[in-house]
Amino acid sequence: MDNQGRVCVQVSPGICGFNCMVYAQKIDKHAVSVSIKRSECKQIHKLAQTVTRLSIQDLFKALTKNPVFVNAEKAGCHPTCSVPTAILKAAEAVLGMALTSDVMIEFEP
């Protein structure tokens, strides 16, 4: 996290090659603003338009009610897209609810 209360997460979602940057900016102790940059994926562009602010309560909602995942589905994101999870991880980190630590899914040979 930088000294302006912002977290940046680089996402390399896999075979699609549509890398992006997720930014979470602390608004106050209960909310963050979210922006997604540098993606060539049209579904992620749609998601970025609808997920611009998250409350601390949003972070704890079940998957079927979580605004990030609900809007990812509406945007047509692939079910295994890692961008929605990256959004939530960035929001948690900027609110001080999680340490910044890399997440990885790696296939064994």
C-alpha positions, 0 to 999 in steps of 0.5 A: 500500500502506498502512502495515499491509501492505495493498493495496485494489483497486477493481474495476469489471468492466464491463457486469455492474455488480458492482463490488467491493473486493479486499483483500490483507493481508501475512501474512508475506513468503511469504503474503497473506490475501485478502478481497473486499467489496461485490460483489453477484455470487453467483459472486464471493461463492463465490470469496471463500469459497474464496480467502482465503489465497495463497502466493507459489508460488500467484502463479506457478502456470499458469492451469490450476493457479492456485488463484484461476482454478481456484476462479473456474471452480468458482464459475461466474465468467464467463471474462472476469471481471476480479476473479480477475486483480485478486486476483492483482495485489493479492497481488503488490503487497502482497508487493512483487513488483509496483508498484501501477499501474492496469490498464485495458481500454478499447474504442476507439470 
